[in-house]
Amino acid sequence: MQKLFSFLFATMLVLTYTNAQNIKSPSQFLGYDIGTQFSRHHQVVDYFKAVEKQIPNQVKLEQYGETNERRPLYVAYVSSAENLKNLDAIRENHLKNADVISGTPSNTNVAVVWLSYNVHGNEASSTEASMLTLYKLLTEKQDWLKNTVVIIDPCINPDGRDRYVNWFNETASSPYDINQQASEHSEPWPGGRPNHYLFDLNRDWAWATQVESASRLNIYNKWLPHIHVDFHEQGINEPYYFAPAAEPFHEIISDFQRDFQTEIGKNHAKYFDKEGWLFFTRERFDLFYPSYGDTYPTYMGAIGMTYEQGGHGRAGLGILNDEGHVLTLVERLTHHTTAGLSTVEIASNNASRLNSEFSKFFDNSNLKYKSYVLKGNENKINSLKALLDKHEIRYGNATASKVSGYNYATGKQGSMSINSDALVVDSDQPKGKMVKVLFEPNAKLTDSLTYDITAWSMPYAHGLDAIASTTKVASAKVAKRVPFQTLTDAYGYVSHWNSLEDAKFLAALLKANFKVRFTEKPFKSNGQNFNRGSLIITKGDNTHIKNLVSTLNTIIAEHNHQLSVINTGFSQLTPDIGSPDIKLVNKQKIAMLSGQGTSSLSYGALWHFFEQQLHYPVTSINTNNLSRANLDAFNVLIIPSGFYNSVITKTVRTKLSNWVSAGGKIIAIDGALRTFAGQEGFNLKYKTNDKDDEKKADNLIPYADRERQNANRLITGAIFKTEVDNTHPMAFGYDNNYFTLKLGSSAYSLLERGYNVSHIADTKVFSGFAGQDALSNLDKTLIFGEERKGSGSIIYMVDNPLFRSFWENGKLFLVNSIFFVNSNAFEL
């Protein structure tokens, strides 16, 4: 019997090998040599499906999601027949090894490698490489698959990729033109890099604001691979980049993670050296900001890496670079394939070691802070809980009445009274190191020259009071929320105004044609106190709505929203409901600029905010049409960050000024403020540091030191505490302090005529890096302000309140600006 089993097993191996050898290559399947055309996403998916169909015992496809444009998101599991048959057991053993699930692993000799391609849609060579990598693994590298599970995501960003590929296929010459000035090397706005909502998915891993990211985390958390590679492209004149990464490394990264990156890099170098290919390591691409495709996996225990091939969307099928080299798509995908295969090879050769060190990573006993305790508005707490759920990070409700430790509000040691509503997030859990990264007050920075922002702490981002405690804080399982009671007939109903959830409720009421009031002064009714911004729905205002109470009950049920009943318009403490200080909310008609000059990322965050979060209509106006647009059809014009010198000319600026004076409202964000600063008729002014002597001295700084010296003038995503005038409608729902994420060193003086709603009064950095020269220019500078012009207003938002959609606590400033600021007239 044993001989028969051995014979059958050997026969199965031979058949598997034979089937693998008979797989069509990508070129044979596609009908063109791979790299001579760009493949559309459906063709790539079809190739993976065809390979799965031919050898289902070695390839398994799993759809894990769907994009906004309805393209499927897949991963392929590739391994030996024996491993694939036991795939679930391997996964469970792997998670047991990290104590993510309970139990003792029976086998820790299988390496798990995850290869992610094309997170940036116009860095399109990597998806082509994914097909060739799959083919070569199965036809040439079967030995590596005996102890390795390779997970391939052939295209993280199908919408962006097809935007780029379809544009290129309809634009490019035949044969392709290698001249850099050819139109096929110059993408139109917004380019293929971002997803449907123009988000950079490589900055969205931790925040998971996009459907692609959230869907991916669902499956990523089921595996937590040993190695994760994110394939990219960079400029056409750059050689290949692979690990090890550059400084700064986050302090939680283990010595093994550092060292093994070097081993991987040396293994790649062996193949690149053989072919004479240029490459570089240990420069530019650091491991600090937690939301990248290399850092996020690293903080989840993996060897996370970025691989960068020269080319990018500019390269097309081939381009003559500045060194006189014709860089082709064939060359680019070949480099990516080589690096990908080399990664699998070294994982296979070190499978047991990877398992052993992976288990050690999840020992969190040395972390300084044992618990992070947060309190504040319930909706803001729930928003944070929803994010933690995406990462499968555990939390509970406090059972103590007081907690001491690092106080985020003051930036020093202190204490905070709490109750059972306070949220406790412990670092003593499998993903404790990710907890530290997300919640730490100020991440330790070993080098100020970083690739991205240097601050992101969740208590600041979500607007919550918090304490980081060096001792574990007692907590219990989160209690289920009690459903709200339905409403009965009354004079009116009041909603508090504190969070984005309240704004969503307002948007739903307006879309249902409710007339809604808001109060500019605090009042008391039916024994309850209501602050500025509270929404009021009265029976008398809404006689046009049939079945008012039942309709309102439907809306509050959909939003799980609490309303308070008032039985009279006569308030216990004024104003009364009929006061001129309690105004109707206008059903604003909003326009927003897009196109040339507009930052696609800023526009995309706003677009996503209106469609997927606030659920309120907005009309996009292309900047090419702005000079002839009928702005009288709108109440509000939002100008995202951007560079508008070529599109907002003096004539257009005059048009905008006249429209505002007639009652319009402009909301200018971040870089858009340059359009108005220092211009005639506008109160906004730059604040500059006139240090002529120091500027002259800069000329004596050696060439090699100039970049580092320039860091003194930079602010790389640092958090500052601002003072807030929360009596101004723009700040309703806020306390008298707001923590802002400052993305650059641009500074604007306080408005001489207007309202300085939020400003920096103390240049203390609460988190992140800011150079000394930049800090010296920030004192008493504007963050958010309103300038009245005729009957209208211009809202200045120096810092982007919607940055990457993760800075949750800034979003209400935008909503307030739309619906509450200068709301003196109701439009029928």
N, C-alpha and C positions, 0 to 999 in steps of 0.2 A: 504493500500500500504506500509506504514511504517513497519507494522508487517511482510509483505511478504519480504521486503528488509532485515529486521533483521534476518528472518529465513534463507534466502539464504546466508547471510554473515556468520551466525553461521554454516551452512552446509559446506560452503567453508572452514572454519577454521578446522572443523572436518576432512574433506577430506584431507586437507593439512597435518594435524597432523598424520592421518592414513598412508598417503603416505610416510611421513618422517619415521615413525616407520618401514615401510617395506623396507627401503633402505638397500641394502646389506652393511655389514661392510667391511672395507678394507680386512680383512682376508677372508671373504666369497668370495669377488670379485677376489682377487689375487690367491686364491687356496692354500694359506699357511698362517700360523699365522703371522700377521704383526710383524716384528722384528726378525723373524727367517731366513729371507733371505733379501738381498738388492734388492729393486725393480728398474728395469730399468726405464728410464725417460718415455718411451712410455706407460708403465703400469700405471704410476701415472696419466698421461694425460688421459688415457682411463678410469680410475676410476672417475676422475672429470667429464668427459663427460657422463658417465653412471648415475651419481647422477643428473646432469643437466637434462638429458633426463627423469628421473623419476619424478622430482619435478621442472619443469622449472619455476614455479611461485616463487621459493625461491632461485634458483641458476642460475646464468647467467655467462657463460664463454666468455671471449673476448681474442682473439689472438692479442697481441700487437707487435709482432716481430718474428724474426727468427735468430738463431745463425749462426755463420760461417759454422758450420757443418750441417746446415739445420734442426735443431731441433726447434720446435715451442716454443714460449714464450707466456704463458697464465697468466691471472688473473681470479679469480672467484669472483663474487659478491654474497654474501650470506646475506640474510636478511629475514624479514617477507614478505608475499605475497603482502601486501599493500605497503610496502616500495619499493619492487622490481618493482612494477607496476609504481611507481612514481620516479624511480631512477634518471632520468634526472632532474626532478624538485628538488630533494634533493641535487643533485650535484650543480645545479645553485644557490640554496639558500645558500649552504655552501660557495661558492665562493663570493656571494654578501655579506655575513657576514664579509668576510675579505677584501671587497672592491676590489677584484681582477677583478671582472666584475661589471658593474654599476647596480644599482637597490637596492631596499629594500627587504630583505628576508622576506618571509611570515611565515617561520617556522624555528626555530633554536633549535629544541629539539631532533635532531637525531645526534648521535655520529658516526664518521667515523674512523674505525680502520683498518690499513693496516698491514698484517703479511707477511713478506718476509723470504723465506726459502732457504737455501743451496746456498748462494752466493759463498762459498768455496766448491768446488765439493766434496772433501773428508771429509767434515764435514756433513756426509750423513744422520745422524739420523733425521735431521729436515724435510727433504722432506717426510720421512715416517710419521713423526708427523703431517704434513700438511693434510694427508688423514684422520688420526684419529681425528684431530681437526674438520675438515669439518663434519665428521660423528657425532661426539658428539654434535656439535652446532645444528644440525638438529634433532637429536633424543632425546637430553636431555636438551638443553638450549634454547628452542624456546622463552621463555620469554625475554631473553636478545636481541633477534633479533627484537623485536617490536620497539625499538628506536635506533637500531644500524645497520649500514651497515658495514659488515666485508669484506674486500678485501684481498683475499689470493693469493699470488704468490707462487705456490708450489715448484718452482725451478728457481732461478735467473740464475743459471749457469749449464744448462743441459749438455753442452759439457764436462765440468770438472767432473760433477757427473758421467756421463756414462764412462768416462775414468777410474775413480776410481772403479765404480761398476763392469764394465766388467773385469778389472784386478783382483779384489777380487774374483769374481765368478769363474774365471778360475784358480785361484791360491790356494784358501783356501782348507783346509782339510775338510773332512766330517766324523764325526762331527768336528766343528771348534776347532782349537788348541789354548788354552788360554796362552801358553808359549810365553813370550814377544819376544823370539828369533826366533819364527816360521816365515817363509817367508811371511806368510799372514799379518804380522804386520810390514812389511818393504816395502813400495812402491818404485818402481824404478823411476829414473828421467824421467820426471819432476814432477811426482805426480799428483794427481787429483785436487789439490787446485785451480789452475788458469783456465781461459777459454781457448779457442782454441789457441789464440796468447800468452798464458801464462801470462796474466795480472791478477793482483789481483783486482777483480771487486769490492771488498769492499774499495778500495782506488780510485775508478774511478767515484764516484757519481758526483762530481763537475766538473770533467774534461771531462767526457763522451766521452772518446776516443774510446771506444769499442761499437760494435753494440748493445750488450745487454743493456748497460747503456743508450745510446742515445735513444733506443726504449722505455726503461722504463720511461725516463723523459717525453716523449710525453704524456704518460697516467698519470704519477704521477702529472704533472702540471694541469691536468684536475680535480684532486681531492684535492690535498693538505690535507691529512688526519689530524685528531686531534692527533692520536697516530700512530707511526710507530715502529714496532719491527723487528730487524734483528737477526735471529737465527743462532747461531754458535756452534762450539765445540772447546775445548782447550785440554790441556794435560791429559793423562789418570789418573793422580793422583790428579786432581783438582776436587773439588765439583762444584755444580751449581753456576753460577753467574747471578744475575739480579740487576736491578736498586735499589737504586740510584747510579749514576755514580761517578767516582773519580774526584778529582780536577786534572788539572785545567778545569774550566768551562769557555767558552768564555763569555766576558762581556755582549753580547747582550742577553744571555739566561735570561729569565724573572724569577722573584721570583716564579711565579706560576709553570713554567716548572720545576724548581728545586724541589719545594714542592710536586708537584703531582707525580713526580718520586718516592719520598719517600712513598707516599700513595700507589702507585702501588706495590712497594717492600714489604710493610707491608701486602698487600692483598695476594701476593704470599707466604709470610712467613707463613701465616695462613694455607695454604694447605701443604706446605713442612714440617712444624712443626708437623702436624697431622700424617704424614707418617714417621717422623723421618729422613727425608732426609737432608743432609748437604748442606749448601749454604753459599755464602758470598756476600757482597755488598760494595760499596764505595771504591773499590781498583782497581788499574791497568788500568781500561778502562775509560779514561777521555772524555770530550766533548770539543775538541779544533780544531784539524785538520778538515777542512770542507768537506772532500770528503768521509767520512764514511757513512754507512747506518744508523747510529744513529745521527751523527752531521748534515749531509745535511738536513734531515727532520726537525731537531730541528731549524735550521736557516731558515726554511720555515714555522715555527709556530707550528710544531708538538711537542708532547712529544716523542722524538726519543730515542730509547733504544737498547742496545745490550744484548742478553741473551746468555750465554755461558755454554754449557754442557760439562763435562769431556768426553774425548773419542778421538775425531779427527780420521783421517784416520788410525792411528795406532791401534785403538781398534778393528776394524773388527766387527764380530758378538759377540765377547766376548774375554776379556783379563784379566789376573790376574795382578792387578796393584801392586804397591810397598807396599800398605797397606794390601795386602792379600785379597782384594775384587775382585771378578769376575765381571767386569763391562760389561754388555751385551747391545746389541742394543735395546732390549726390554725396559730395564731400561732407557736408554738415550732418546728414543722417548717418553716414558711415562712422563718424567720430562718436556720435551719441550711441550707436549700436555697440561699438567697441567698449565704451565706458560702462554701459549697462551690463554687458556680458562679463566684464572684468569684476564688476560688483558681485554678481552671482557667484563667480568663481571663488572669490576670497571668502564669501559667506559660507559656501560649501566646505571650504578647507578649514573653517574655524567654527563649525556649527556648535560643538559642545562648549567652546569658550564663550561664544555669544550668549548661549543660554545661561551659563553660570554668572556672567557679568550682568546680564539683564536682570536676573533675580536680585542681585546686590543693589541695583539702582533703586529699587522700591523700598529699601530700608530708609525710613524718614525720621529715625530717632534723633538725628543730629540737627534737625531744623530748629532755628531759634524760636520762632513763634509757633505755639501749639494750637492756638485758636484765633480766629478772626471773628469778632462779634460786631454785628451791624444792626442799626435801628433807623427807622424813618417811616416815610409814607408807605402804606401797604402795597400800593401799586408798584412803587419803585423796588421794594423787596421782592415782589413777584417777578418783576422783570429780571432781576439778578438770578432768582431761582430758576427761571426758564433757561438762562444761559448755562448755569451749572448742570441742569438736566441734560443739555446737549452733550456735555463732556462727561456725563455720568460721574459727577463729583457729588459726594454725599454732604448733607447738611441737616441741621435740626433747629429746634426752638429752645431758647435759653430757659433754664430752670432756676438760675441765680437772679439776684436783684441788683447786683452791682458788679462791675468788672473793671480791672485796672490794667494799664499797659501803655503802649504807644497810642496817643490820641491823634487821629488823622486831622482833626479840625485845628489843633494848635501846633502840630508838628513837634510835640514833646510828650514826655510821660504825663499821664493823667488818669482819671477814672470817669466812668459813665454809669448812670443809673439805667437799668434795663428791666424789662418784664418778659412775659412769655411770648410776646410778639417778636422779640429780637431774634435775629438769625445768627446761628453759630456754624462756622465752617472750620473743621479741624484739619490740621496737616497730617494727623495720624490716620491716614487712609492710603490705599494704594496710589492714588494720584495726588499725594500730598505735595510733591515737588511742583506740580502744575498749580496747586493751590497757592503755594508760596509765590510763584511767578505772577499769578493774576492779582494777588492781594497785597504783596509786599509794599510797604509805604514808599520806599525809594530803592530801586534796583541798583546794586553795586556796579559801578561803571569803571572798568579798568583802562578804557581809552575813549577819549571824547570824540574821535573821528569814527562815527558810526554810519550805517547805511540807512537808518530809519529813526523813528521817534524813540525817545529814551524814557518815556513815562506813560503809564496806562492804568494805574492802580484802580481796581474796581470800585472801592468806596467813593473815590472822587468822580469816576465816570458815571456812576449811578446816583450821585447826590445823596449819599447816606452817611450818617454819623457812624464812626467805627473806632474800635480799639483792637490793636494787635497784642495778644496776651502771650507771655512766655510760659504760662501754665495752662493746662487744658481746662476749658470752661464747660461746666456741666450742661447737658442739653438732652432733649427728648425728641422723639419722632414728631415731625411736623403734623399738626392737627388738620383735619379736613375743614375746609371753609364752609361755614353755614350759609345756605342759600338765602338770598334776600327775600323779604316778604313783598308780595305784590301790593300795588298802590290802589287806593280807593279815591273816590271823588273828593276834591279839596280845592281851596282857593288857588294853591300853587305848590310847586315842588322846587327844591333847591339842591344843587349839586356842588360839592366842594371842588376847588380848582387847585390841584397840586401836581398833576402828572400827565404824561402823554395819554394814559387811559381816559382821563377826563376830556382831553382834546378829541380823542376818537369818538367819544360819546357826543360831544358837541357837533362834530362833523356829521354823525348819523342823524341827529335831530334836524340839522339844516337841510340835509338831503331829503328828509321826510317832510320838508316844508313847515316845520315848527318855527314859531317865532320865539326866540330865546333872548333873555336879558342877562346882562352881567353887571355886577356892582363895582363901582370905583371906590367905594368906602365900605368899611366893615359895618355890619348890622347884626342885630339880634332879633330872633323871632321864634316863637314856640319853645322858648327855653334854650335855644341853641345859638352859638356864635358863628357867624359866617364871615370869612375874610374877603379881602379884595379879590375880584375875579370870579367869585362864586356865580354859578349859572342859575337863572330863575326861569321856570316855565309856569306861566299863569294860565288859568282857564280862560280868562277874559281875552288874552292875546291870541288864543288858538281856537276860537269858535269855528274857524274854517275847517278844522280837522274833525271828521266824523269819528265817533268812538274814541275820543281823546284818551281816556284812561287805559283802555285795552291796547291801543296803539303804543302808548308810552310804556306799558308793561312789557310789550313785545321787545321794544328797543332795549330796555334795561336788562331783560333776560339775556338778550344776545350779547350784551356787553358786560354782564355780571356786575352791574353798576348800582351803587346805593344812592337813593334820593331821600331827602328829608321833606316831610310834609309841613306846609305852613297854612294856617287856617284863616289868615287875614292879611290884608295889605298894610295894616297898622303895626309897625314894628315895635318891639319892646325898646330897642335902642335904634335911633334913626341911622340911616335914611329909611323912610317908608318905601314900599315897593314902587310907588308912583313917582318917586323923586327923580329929578333930572340927573342925579348921580347914579341912577340905575338905568342903563341904556340898552337899547336893542342891538343885538349882534347882526351886522350886515352879512348877508349871504354872498361873501366876496367872490368876485370873478377874478381869477389869478392867471397871470401870464408869466412865462419864464423864458429867459434867453437860452438858446442852444446854438451849436454850430461854430463856425470860425471865431477864434478868440476866446471861446468859452472853455474852461477846464472840463474835459469830459468826466473826470472823477467827481468834481463838485456838482456838475449838472446831474450825473447819475445818482448821486446820493440824494439829491432833492427829488428827482423823478421817482426813485424807489420809495422815498418817504411819503409822497402824496399817494402813490398807487397801492403800496403794500402795507403802509403803517397807518397813516391818517385816514386813508380812503376818502379823499376829497379831490375833485377835478382840478386839473391845471392844464393850461394851453401852452405848448412850446412854440416860441416864435424864433425862427432862424435869424441870426444876426444879419444875414444878407438882405433880409426883408424889413429890418427894423426901421429904416428911414421912411418907408412908406406904410408901415403898419398903423392900423387904426387903434391907437391905445385907448380911445374913449370907450371902447367895448369892455375895458377892464378896470378894476379898482386897484389892483396890486400888480406890480411888475417886480419879479425877483431876478436879480442879476447874480448868477453864480460867480465864484472866483474865476479869474481868467486874465487875459491880456487883450484889452479892447481898443488899443490905440488906433488900429486900422479900421475898426468898424464903428466905434462911437466917436465920430468926428465932432468938431465944434458945432456944426449944424445939427447933428443928432443930439448932442448934449443940450442945445437950446430947446429942441423939441421936447426932450425929457423934462427939462426945467419948467417949461410952460404947462406941460401935462400935470406935473406935481402941483404947481401953483393953483391949478383949476380943481384940485381935490384928489389927485392920484397919490399913490404911495409906492415908493421904490424901496426895496430891501436889497442892499448891496453887501456882498459877503466876501471877506478875505481880500484876495487880489483885485476884486472889482472896485475896491475903494480908491485904487489908483486913478480911476476914471474921474473922480470928483476932487481928490485932494489937491489943494492949491489952485483950483480953477476958479475963475471969476464967477461970483454968484453963489458959491458954496462955502460953508463955514469950516469944512474939514481941512486940517493942516497937518503936514508931516512934523514929527518931532525929530530933530537931528542933534547929534553931538558934534559940535565944532571944536575939534581938537587938532588944529592945524599942525602943531609941533609934533604930535604923535603920528599923524599921517606922513609927515616928512620923514620921521624916524623909521617908518615902515620900509622906506626905500633901501635901508641899510640891512634889512633882514636877509640872510642868505637864501638863495633860490630853494634849496632843499628843505628849508624850514617854513616857507611861506604858507603851505597848506595848513600846517598845525597852528601857526600863529593866527591864521584867519579864523580858527575855531573860537577865538576870543570874541568874535563878532556874531557868533551863531547862537541860535536857540534851537535845539533839535528835539522838539516835542516835549517841552517841560511844563509842569503844572504850577500855577500861581494862584494865590488866594486874592480875590477881588472884593471890593466893597460894592454893594448893590443898593440902589434906591428902589426898594420894593413897594413904594407908593406909586411908582410909575407903571402904567398899564403893561409896558413891555416886560416887567418883572413880577407880575402877579403870579402867586404860587411859589415864589422863592423866598428864602430867608435873606438877611442883610449881607450875607456872604455867598460867593459862588466860586468854585474852583474851576479855572479855565485851563484848557490845553492849548498852549501857545506853540504854534508850528514854525514860527520864524521871528526874526528880529525887527520886522517893520513896526514902527511905533508912530502913533498919532496923538497930537496934543488934545487935551480936553476941549470940548466945544465951548467957544466963548458965547455963542447964542444957540441955545438948544438944551437938551437934557442929557446929562452924562449918567446913564442908567447903571453902567458897571464900569469900574475903572480900577487900575492897579494903584494901590496906595503904599504897598510894601513890596519890595523886589525880592523878598525871600523866596527861594526855590523850594517848593515842597517835595518835588520829585522830578528827576530828569536832569539834563545838562543845559546850562546856559552860560555862555562866555561872559567874562567880566565887562568887556566893552559893551556888549548887548545889554547887560543888566543895568549899567549906569545910565542908559537912555530910557528905561522903562518906567521910572518913577512918575506917578501922576499922569498916566497915559490912558487913553480911551480903550475900552473893550467893546461895549455896546452903547449906542447913543441914538438919539432922535433929533433931527433938525427940521423945524417947521418952515415951510416955504409956501406962502399964500395960504390956501385952504388945505394943502396936502403936507406930506412928510417924506423925508428921506431917512431910512433906518440904516445905520452903519453897524455892521458886525465885523469887527476887526478879526476876531477868532471865529473859525468855522464851527457853529454849534452842532453840525451834522457830520463831523469828520468820520469817514468810513462807517458811519451809522452806529458806531459803538459808544460814542460819547453821549449816553442816554440823557444825562441831566441838562444838556443844552437845548434839547428839542422844543421845550415849552417856550423858550425865548422866541423862537421862530413863529410858533402858533400865536403867541400873544401879539407879536408884531403884525401879523396878518389880520386878526379879528378884533383886537382891543385898542391898539394904538391909534390915537386921533380918530376915534369912532364917534363923531359928533352928528353924523347924518345917517339916517336909515334909508336905503334905496328900495323902493317898492318894486 
